[in-house]
């Protein structure tokens, strides 16, 4: 939608021409994205940034550019994905929220990289992790559910809010069953736990991660290992929870004890269980709705922070699944 009003021109003032370099991007690629999204024409002039187009879209584009310039001056990177997200917010009448896309620093990796929320959904998710003992983060791949949860777990551990970090996920692909643990299960499930290892090492560094693992301060294990345990003063993350059975989910949610925090992440569109077995995550979201102390944050394709093509792929699958449901 590019607006149907008459053509108009608007100038956005620029304090320094250097601001335009980061804003416009390499070979003006960021500029092309804004023009494509809004149907306007944009050019740098001696007066500032000149915008031509329909009245509605010209005003919207000016607002987006002003917000992006503000982010640029704060030293925050501008890219095509972020610009598209900003345009979407402005279209929805939420232009005032654009400056909140990049909020406070959530954590710092072992290499000094600052990790910030990149979408409003991520911001709500991190806020929930700060305020609630049990949080469900539900949404598609690429929304940062697990990575941000690990960031918050490491932060809580460093601040001595918990004594250990426990990361777990069901090993459906390795044939995990509740109460049945083949001797070589750990070897089988290691590839499925790899994303959790990687996230922890990103924030702690390889050597610190190994040291803490040897001390028992960090545990990464398949979900079946949680049975029969009470986990006090721990930050516990259950990843890929859509592949839990109802029994496994109930078992897990009743494990955490005093001083613990629990995060359950999953994507209910990616369930690998046999058709006759209902997802424990789907069931839990129904059973626990409205229970005090539990927060559910639902992320969408708008919160995907991977390649922008991933967002389009996810939207296409969601559209297809909706049409299939209507057909049935």
N, C-alpha and C positions, 0 to 999 in steps of 0.2 A: 504494500500500500504506500503510495508516494504522495497522496494528497491531491485534491482537485482544484485548489484555489489558484488565482492568477500568479504569474511569475513575479518574484520580488528578489531584492538583493539585501544582504546583511553583512556587516563587517564585524569580525571578532578581533578585538585588540590583542596584541602580543607584546609582552614586556621586552623580550630579547629574541632575536632571530634564531639563536641557538635552541630555543624551545621547540622550534619547528622541526628540527632534525629528528629528534626522538619521536615527536608526535606523528610526523608524516611517514616515518619508516624508510627502509631501504627501497630506493626507486619509487618512493611515494606509495608503497603497497598499503599502508594503513589508510591513506587518503582514498585510494580506490575502493577499499571496503566500505567506508562511510558513504561514498557516492553511490555505490551499488545498493546499499541498504536503504538509502533515503531518496534516491532519484535526484539528488542535487548535483551541482558542479562546484568544485572548490578549488581555489587558487591562492597562492601567497602573493600579496601586493605590498607596496610601501606602507599602506594604511594598516595592514594586518591580514587576516584570513578572510577572503571574499567568498561568500556563499550565494549561489543563484539557484532558484527553484520555486516550487509552490510555496505559498506563504506558510502553511502549516509545517511542512518538512524543512523549510529554511530555518524557522525558529527552533525546531527540534534539533537540527544539526548544529546550530549555534550553541545551544545548551550543552549538547554532548561534547563539542570541541572545548568549551570553557571548562567543563569538568575534567576532560582528559588533560588539558593544559595544567590544571591544578595538580593532578596526580603526577604529571611529568616534573613539575617544579619540586614536588616532594621526593623526587628520586625514584618513583615507582615505574617499572617498565610498562610500556604500552605495546600491545600486540593485537593481531587481528581478532583473536578470540575475545579478548577483553572489550574491544571496540564493539563487536557484535552484541555482546552482553549489555553494554551501556546503551546502545540503540534500542534494544528490546525493553530495557527498563523505562527509557524515555517514552517509547510508544505506549507502554502500559500506564503512563501518567505518574511514574515513580522516578522522575529525573533527579529529585532531591536525594535519592538513595545512591546515586552513582558514586559519590565521593566515599560511600561506606564500603564499596567493593573491597578495597584494601584497608582493613582496619589495623588493629594493633598486631604486633608480632606474637604469633602463637608459640613459636619455639625457634631455636637456632641449631642447625645441624652441626656435626662434629667438624665440618669444614668451614663453619662460620656463615653458612647461607641462612638468611632469615626466611622462615616459613610463615606466610600470612594467609588469611582467608581470601579466596579469589572470587567468591560469589556470596550473595546474601544467604543462600541456603547453608553454605559452609559456616558462615558467621553464626547463624542460629544453632547449628550443630555444635560448634565449639562452646557457645554460651551454655548450651544444655549440659555439655560435659563438665563445665565448671560448676554448675549449680545442682546437679542431680546425682544420686548414688547409682541409679540404673537408667541407662539411656539406650534406646534402640535407634540405630542409624540405618535407614532403609533407602535404597536407591541403586541406580545402575552403576556399572563399572566406570571408573574414572572420575567419580565425584569426591574422592579423597576420604571416604569413610574410614578405612583402616589406617591410612597414613596419619590422619589427624588424631585418631584415637591413640595410636602409638606415641605421637608427639606429646599428647597430654599425659599419657602414662609415664613417659620418661621424665617429664616435668614434675609430676607428683612424686616420683621416686627421688629425684634430685633434691626436692624440697622437703624430703623426709616425711611426706604425708602418708606414704605406704612403705612397707618393708621389702616388697618384691613385686615383680611384674610377671603375670602369667598370660600367655597368648595361646589360644587353642582354636582348632577348627575341626569339623567332622571330616574323616577321611573316607568319604563315600567311594572314591575311585579305588582305594586300596582294600575295599571290602570290610571296612570297620563295622562291627556290630556291638551293641551295648552288652558288656559282660563277656565279650570274647576277644581276647588279645593274642593273636599269633605271635610267636617269638620274634619274628623279623618285621613286625609292624612298623617300628620306628624307621627302619631302613626304607620301607615301602612308602611311608607317608612324608618323608623328608622333602621330596620335590613339591608336595602340596603345601608345606609349611614355609617354603623358600621366600615368598613375599613378606612373611612376618620377620624372618631373619634379616632380610634386606632392609626393612624399615627400621628395625632396632639398630642395626649397624650404621645406618645413615645418621642417626641421632647420637649414638654413643661412640662410634668408631669401632673398628674390628677388635682391637686389643681389649678395650674396656668391656665390650660385649662378651668376649670370651672369659674374661676374669669374673664378671658378674654371673655368668652362666655356671662356671665351675663352683662358685660359692653358693649357688642355689638361689641367688637373688633374682635371676631371670629364668623362666621356664617356658619353653615352646614345645607343646605336645599335642597329640591328637586328643579329641574330646573324650574318648573312652577312658583316658587316664584320670579324668576328673571324678569318676564315680567313687563314692564312699569317702570323699574328703570334705572338710570344712575349711574354707580359705579365708583366714583372718588377715587384716592389714595388707591387702593385696589389691593391685589394679589388674583386673581380669578382662581380657578382650576375647570374645567369641566371634570369630570371623567366618564368613560363608555360612551363616546360620540358617539360610534357606534349605540347606541340606541336612538339617537335624530332623530326626523324627520327633513326634510329640513327646515321647518318653524321654528322649535325650534332652530336649529343651527343658522339661520340668526338672529333670535331674540336675542340669547345669544351674538353673535359676535358684535352686535351693541349696547351692554349695557355698555361696559367699557369706562370710560372717562379719564380725565387728570390724569397723574401720576399713572396709573394702569398698571399692567402686567397680561397677560392672558395665561394660559396653558390649552390645550385641549388634553386629553389622551383617547385612545381607541384601541380596537382590532377589525379590520374589518372582522376577521374570526369568531367573536362571536356576530353576530347581532341577537337580539331577537324580532325585529319588525315583524309584519305580512309581508308576502311575497310581497304584493302589495304596501307596503310603502318602499320607498328608504331611505337608511341611510343618515342622514344629514352630517355625518362625511365623508363618501365616496364622497358625492356631493361637500362638502366644499374643499376637497383636490384637486378636479378637477378645481373648479371655481377659487380658490385662488393661483393656481400654478404660481410661478413667480412674485407674488405681493411683492413689496419691503417692508421690515420690518417684513415679516412673514417667519418663519423658520419651516421646516418639518423634523423631525428626525424619521427615520424608524428603529426600532429595530427588531431583528430576534431571532430565537431559540438559536443562539450563545450568546445572551445577557441574557438568562434565568439564574437567580442566585439561583433558588430553587434547589430541589433535582435533580441530574443528570438524573434520570428517567423521570422527567418532560420534559427535553429537547428532549429525545427520543420519548416521546408521541407526543409532538408538531410537531416534524419532520414527524412522521408517518401520522398525520392528514393532514399536509400541502401536503405531497406526494399524499395522497388519494384525496384531493380536486383538485389538479392539474390534476390527471388522470380523475376525473369526468368531469372537464371542457373540456378536450380533447375529451372525449367520446361524449359530447353534441355538 
